[in-house]
Amino acid sequence: MANGEWLFCAGLRPGRAGAVLRVAVSVILVIACAAARAELTCEQLGGIAGTTVELRNQGASLTRLLSDAERDEMKSRMTMRELEIIKQVIRLSFDGTLSPAEVVEACQQGGALVPSR
């Protein structure tokens, strides 16, 4: 994703709005990539958590991030369980309950963040 990120940022002007838009596009791409696969991986969930923290730090609201995750395009690509897992990751990483590394660890240990199989 980092290699192709410049494609989305080329036309943006410097500043907070451009940075927030760039990160918003990144989170959408992370979710879309996760949705395109048959199942979510622990690394993908960690990536979603990391992007959530970045967006939070740039001023995005939890409501906005959750609404982006619930877009019709995402609903059509994911099962309801996968969507709920993604929303749980967004909530837990947004409020600092779990770091991205802790999300990956909890997933790998079979905690509540276990991807559907």
GROMACS elastic network, one bead per residue, 0.5 to 0.9 nm:
[ bonds ]
;  ai    aj funct       b0    kb
    1     4     6  0.53729   500
    1     5     6  0.59815   500
    1    26     6  0.80109   500
    1    29     6  0.80517   500
    1    30     6  0.82979   500
    2     5     6  0.50616   500
    2     6     6  0.77268   500
    3     6     6  0.69262   500
    3     7     6  0.86433   500
    4     7     6  0.56262   500
    4     8     6  0.76350   500
    5     8     6  0.56292   500
    5     9     6  0.65671   500
    5    10     6  0.88297   500
    5    22     6  0.81431   500
    5    25     6  0.88689   500
    5    26     6  0.76616   500
    6    10     6  0.57343   500
    7    10     6  0.57214   500
    7    11     6  0.83909   500
    8    11     6  0.72225   500
    8    12     6  0.79596   500
    8    22     6  0.70261   500
    8    25     6  0.77300   500
    9    12     6  0.52912   500
    9    13     6  0.83948   500
    9    18     6  0.78716   500
    9    19     6  0.87057   500
    9    21     6  0.86695   500
    9    22     6  0.62602   500
   10    13     6  0.83958   500
   12    15     6  0.87513   500
   12    17     6  0.87341   500
   12    18     6  0.54891   500
   12    19     6  0.83668   500
   12    21     6  0.85070   500
   12    22     6  0.82434   500
   13    17     6  0.82547   500
   13    18     6  0.58639   500
   13    19     6  0.87614   500
   14    17     6  0.79291   500
   14    18     6  0.59223   500
   14    19     6  0.73486   500
   15    18     6  0.54868   500
   15    19     6  0.62773   500
   15    20     6  0.87258   500
   16    19     6  0.50662   500
   16    20     6  0.60621   500
   16    21     6  0.84789   500
   16    58     6  0.77088   500
   17    20     6  0.51987   500
   17    21     6  0.60961   500
   17    22     6  0.85467   500
   18    21     6  0.50776   500
   18    22     6  0.60453   500
   18    23     6  0.86202   500
   19    22     6  0.50445   500
   19    23     6  0.62181   500
   19    24     6  0.84742   500
   19    58     6  0.78026   500
   20    23     6  0.52074   500
   20    24     6  0.59810   500
   20    25     6  0.85576   500
   20    55     6  0.68964   500
   20    58     6  0.63288   500
   20    59     6  0.77770   500
   20    60     6  0.74676   500
   21    25     6  0.61178   500
   21    26     6  0.85174   500
   22    25     6  0.52119   500
   22    26     6  0.62701   500
   22    27     6  0.88715   500
   23    27     6  0.62406   500
   23    28     6  0.85858   500
   23    51     6  0.73096   500
   23    54     6  0.74335   500
   23    55     6  0.62905   500
   23    58     6  0.86739   500
   24    27     6  0.52070   500
   24    28     6  0.62600   500
   24    29     6  0.85939   500
   24    51     6  0.85634   500
   24    55     6  0.70959   500
   24    60     6  0.86995   500
   24    65     6  0.84320   500
   24    68     6  0.88184   500
   25    28     6  0.50991   500
   25    29     6  0.61279   500
   25    30     6  0.86300   500
   26    29     6  0.50157   500
   26    30     6  0.61351   500
   26    31     6  0.86093   500
   26    51     6  0.74040   500
   27    31     6  0.61525   500
   27    32     6  0.84084   500
   27    47     6  0.86931   500
   27    48     6  0.67070   500
   27    51     6  0.58531   500
   27    52     6  0.73124   500
   27    55     6  0.83760   500
   27    65     6  0.86338   500
   27    68     6  0.88024   500
   27    69     6  0.89564   500
   28    31     6  0.51517   500
   28    32     6  0.59570   500
   28    33     6  0.84748   500
   28    68     6  0.73546   500
   28    69     6  0.77104   500
   29    33     6  0.59116   500
   29    34     6  0.83778   500
   30    33     6  0.51385   500
   30    34     6  0.61504   500
   30    35     6  0.85337   500
   30    44     6  0.74018   500
   30    47     6  0.70931   500
   30    48     6  0.63825   500
   30    51     6  0.82753   500
   31    34     6  0.50012   500
   31    35     6  0.60195   500
   31    36     6  0.85686   500
   31    44     6  0.82644   500
   31    45     6  0.89649   500
   31    48     6  0.70137   500
   31    69     6  0.73851   500
   31    74     6  0.77484   500
   31    86     6  0.82093   500
   32    36     6  0.60699   500
   32    37     6  0.89285   500
   32    73     6  0.87363   500
   32    74     6  0.70099   500
   32    77     6  0.82401   500
   33    36     6  0.51419   500
   33    37     6  0.68684   500
   33    44     6  0.83964   500
   34    37     6  0.57259   500
   34    38     6  0.84209   500
   34    39     6  0.74633   500
   34    40     6  0.57559   500
   34    41     6  0.78005   500
   34    44     6  0.62812   500
   34    45     6  0.82623   500
   34    78     6  0.87520   500
   35    38     6  0.74666   500
   35    39     6  0.75681   500
   35    40     6  0.73571   500
   35    74     6  0.69902   500
   35    77     6  0.55586   500
   35    78     6  0.55810   500
   35    79     6  0.89274   500
   35    82     6  0.84107   500
   36    39     6  0.84163   500
   36    77     6  0.68083   500
   36    78     6  0.81917   500
   37    40     6  0.69122   500
   38    78     6  0.87927   500
   38   117     6  0.88505   500
   39    78     6  0.87077   500
   39    82     6  0.79652   500
   39   115     6  0.68049   500
   39   116     6  0.65347   500
   39   117     6  0.66838   500
   40    43     6  0.83546   500
   40    44     6  0.64207   500
   40    45     6  0.71297   500
   40    82     6  0.72359   500
   40   114     6  0.88299   500
   40   115     6  0.54805   500
   40   116     6  0.72055   500
   40   117     6  0.86557   500
   41    44     6  0.51923   500
   41    45     6  0.64386   500
   41    46     6  0.87159   500
   41   104     6  0.88635   500
   41   107     6  0.84519   500
   41   114     6  0.86036   500
   41   115     6  0.64317   500
   42    45     6  0.51067   500
   42    46     6  0.62238   500
   42    47     6  0.86571   500
   42   103     6  0.76399   500
   42   104     6  0.51071   500
   42   105     6  0.79499   500
   42   106     6  0.85893   500
   42   107     6  0.55751   500
   42   108     6  0.64147   500
   42   113     6  0.83145   500
   42   114     6  0.76754   500
   42   115     6  0.72334   500
   43    47     6  0.61801   500
   43    48     6  0.86741   500
   43   103     6  0.88000   500
   43   104     6  0.60799   500
   43   107     6  0.88853   500
   44    48     6  0.62405   500
   44    49     6  0.86122   500
   44   104     6  0.84651   500
   45    48     6  0.50307   500
   45    49     6  0.62111   500
   45    50     6  0.86306   500
   45    85     6  0.85387   500
   45    86     6  0.70751   500
   45    89     6  0.69519   500
   45   100     6  0.79454   500
   45   103     6  0.68857   500
   45   104     6  0.66866   500
   45   107     6  0.82245   500
   45   113     6  0.84209   500
   45   115     6  0.87057   500
   46    50     6  0.61488   500
   46    51     6  0.86330   500
   46    89     6  0.83110   500
   46    99     6  0.83584   500
   46   101     6  0.63773   500
   46   102     6  0.80404   500
   46   103     6  0.56323   500
   46   104     6  0.51687   500
   46   105     6  0.88401   500
   46   107     6  0.89681   500
   47    50     6  0.50286   500
   47    51     6  0.61581   500
   47    52     6  0.84605   500
   47   100     6  0.69846   500
   47   104     6  0.88462   500
   48    51     6  0.51920   500
   48    52     6  0.60572   500
   48    53     6  0.87076   500
   48    86     6  0.76178   500
   48    89     6  0.73003   500
   48    90     6  0.71253   500
   48    93     6  0.88253   500
   48   100     6  0.79074   500
   49    52     6  0.50165   500
   49    53     6  0.63200   500
   49    54     6  0.87642   500
   49    86     6  0.88214   500
   49    89     6  0.60311   500
   49    90     6  0.60281   500
   49    91     6  0.89095   500
   49    92     6  0.81598   500
   49    93     6  0.54101   500
   49    94     6  0.77386   500
   49    98     6  0.84314   500
   49    99     6  0.71210   500
   49   101     6  0.85652   500
   49   103     6  0.71863   500
   50    53     6  0.52275   500
   50    54     6  0.63817   500
   50    55     6  0.87337   500
   50    93     6  0.76758   500
   50    99     6  0.76331   500
   50   100     6  0.52261   500
   50   101     6  0.85388   500
   51    54     6  0.50180   500
   51    55     6  0.61289   500
   51    56     6  0.85180   500
   51    90     6  0.89946   500
   51   100     6  0.88262   500
   52    55     6  0.51153   500
   52    56     6  0.60673   500
   52    57     6  0.85519   500
   52    60     6  0.87853   500
   52    62     6  0.87964   500
   52    65     6  0.76137   500
   52    89     6  0.86419   500
   52    90     6  0.60495   500
   52    91     6  0.86911   500
   52    93     6  0.65642   500
   52    94     6  0.60217   500
   53    56     6  0.50419   500
   53    57     6  0.61207   500
   53    58     6  0.86464   500
   53    90     6  0.85234   500
   53    93     6  0.62847   500
   53    94     6  0.57209   500
   53    95     6  0.86296   500
   53    96     6  0.81376   500
   53    99     6  0.83513   500
   53   100     6  0.82929   500
   54    57     6  0.51272   500
   54    58     6  0.63162   500
   54    59     6  0.88738   500
   54    60     6  0.88593   500
   55    58     6  0.50553   500
   55    59     6  0.64195   500
   55    60     6  0.53358   500
   55    61     6  0.81566   500
   55    65     6  0.83569   500
   55    94     6  0.86684   500
   56    59     6  0.52043   500
   56    61     6  0.65431   500
   56    62     6  0.75619   500
   56    65     6  0.89430   500
   56    94     6  0.63592   500
   56    95     6  0.88460   500
   57    60     6  0.73577   500
   60    63     6  0.84832   500
   60    64     6  0.67640   500
   60    65     6  0.72541   500
   61    64     6  0.52370   500
   61    65     6  0.64863   500
   61    66     6  0.87615   500
   61    94     6  0.88918   500
   62    65     6  0.51584   500
   62    66     6  0.61340   500
   62    67     6  0.85098   500
   62    90     6  0.78727   500
   62    91     6  0.72104   500
   62    94     6  0.68612   500
   62    95     6  0.87415   500
   63    66     6  0.52527   500
   63    67     6  0.60951   500
   63    68     6  0.86210   500
   64    67     6  0.51377   500
   64    68     6  0.61868   500
   64    69     6  0.87082   500
   65    68     6  0.51332   500
   65    69     6  0.63659   500
   65    70     6  0.88378   500
   65    87     6  0.86819   500
   65    90     6  0.74330   500
   66    69     6  0.50587   500
   66    70     6  0.63710   500
   66    71     6  0.89945   500
   66    86     6  0.89564   500
   66    87     6  0.62635   500
   66    90     6  0.72115   500
   66    91     6  0.81093   500
   67    70     6  0.50417   500
   67    71     6  0.64733   500
   68    71     6  0.54769   500
   68    74     6  0.85649   500
   69    72     6  0.88849   500
   69    74     6  0.66176   500
   69    75     6  0.83023   500
   69    83     6  0.74034   500
   69    86     6  0.75359   500
   69    87     6  0.69553   500
   69    90     6  0.89361   500
   70    73     6  0.81262   500
   70    74     6  0.62690   500
   70    75     6  0.63008   500
   70    83     6  0.74783   500
   70    87     6  0.84767   500
   71    74     6  0.53967   500
   71    75     6  0.63528   500
   71    76     6  0.88322   500
   72    76     6  0.61724   500
   72    77     6  0.87425   500
   73    76     6  0.53571   500
   73    77     6  0.65890   500
   73    78     6  0.89694   500
   74    77     6  0.51888   500
   74    78     6  0.61459   500
   74    83     6  0.79442   500
   75    78     6  0.54573   500
   75    79     6  0.71177   500
   75    80     6  0.73766   500
   75    83     6  0.72329   500
   76    79     6  0.78302   500
   78    81     6  0.79260   500
   78    82     6  0.59193   500
   78    83     6  0.62516   500
   79    82     6  0.52171   500
   79    83     6  0.63238   500
   79    84     6  0.86687   500
   79   116     6  0.88809   500
   80    83     6  0.50626   500
   80    84     6  0.61384   500
   80    85     6  0.86249   500
   81    84     6  0.50902   500
   81    85     6  0.62026   500
   81    86     6  0.86816   500
   81   115     6  0.84851   500
   81   116     6  0.69289   500
   82    85     6  0.50503   500
   82    86     6  0.62304   500
   82    87     6  0.86390   500
   82   115     6  0.69819   500
   82   116     6  0.66070   500
   83    86     6  0.51157   500
   83    87     6  0.61857   500
   83    88     6  0.85633   500
   84    87     6  0.50467   500
   84    88     6  0.60540   500
   84    89     6  0.85779   500
   85    88     6  0.50233   500
   85    89     6  0.61944   500
   85    90     6  0.86374   500
   85   112     6  0.84721   500
   85   113     6  0.62604   500
   85   114     6  0.80550   500
   85   115     6  0.73616   500
   85   116     6  0.87674   500
   86    89     6  0.50670   500
   86    90     6  0.62026   500
   86    91     6  0.86771   500
   86   113     6  0.87317   500
   87    91     6  0.61685   500
   87    92     6  0.86111   500
   88    91     6  0.51324   500
   88    92     6  0.60816   500
   88    93     6  0.84473   500
   88   113     6  0.79180   500
   89    92     6  0.52410   500
   89    93     6  0.59426   500
   89    94     6  0.81964   500
   89    98     6  0.83447   500
   89   100     6  0.88741   500
   89   103     6  0.72652   500
   89   113     6  0.75690   500
   90    93     6  0.53887   500
   90    94     6  0.57598   500
   90    95     6  0.85854   500
   91    94     6  0.51667   500
   91    95     6  0.63392   500
   91    96     6  0.85623   500
   91    97     6  0.84275   500
   92    95     6  0.56493   500
   92    96     6  0.62040   500
   92    97     6  0.50564   500
   92    98     6  0.55861   500
   92    99     6  0.81656   500
   92   103     6  0.86224   500
   93    97     6  0.59732   500
   93    98     6  0.51751   500
   93    99     6  0.58206   500
   93   100     6  0.68759   500
   93   103     6  0.80390   500
   94    97     6  0.77240   500
   94    98     6  0.84384   500
   94    99     6  0.89723   500
   95    98     6  0.80039   500
   96    99     6  0.63897   500
   98   101     6  0.78656   500
   98   102     6  0.55135   500
   98   103     6  0.60794   500
   99   102     6  0.50263   500
   99   103     6  0.62379   500
   99   104     6  0.87874   500
  100   103     6  0.50605   500
  100   104     6  0.64637   500
  100   105     6  0.87036   500
  101   104     6  0.52006   500
  101   105     6  0.61832   500
  101   106     6  0.86267   500
  102   106     6  0.59236   500
  102   107     6  0.83533   500
  103   106     6  0.52111   500
  103   107     6  0.61123   500
  103   108     6  0.85737   500
  103   113     6  0.73199   500
  104   107     6  0.51301   500
  104   108     6  0.60902   500
  104   109     6  0.85896   500
  104   113     6  0.85189   500
  105   108     6  0.50883   500
  105   109     6  0.61161   500
  105   110     6  0.86638   500
  105   111     6  0.86505   500
  106   109     6  0.51492   500
  106   110     6  0.63190   500
  106   111     6  0.50937   500
  106   112     6  0.73279   500
  106   113     6  0.64176   500
  106   114     6  0.77186   500
  107   110     6  0.52340   500
  107   111     6  0.55645   500
  107   112     6  0.71686   500
  107   115     6  0.72885   500
  108   111     6  0.75456   500
  108   113     6  0.85703   500
  108   114     6  0.72876   500
  109   114     6  0.81210   500
  110   113     6  0.70989   500
  110   114     6  0.53239   500
  110   115     6  0.87244   500
  111   114     6  0.58046   500
  112   115     6  0.88194   500
  114   117     6  0.86798   500
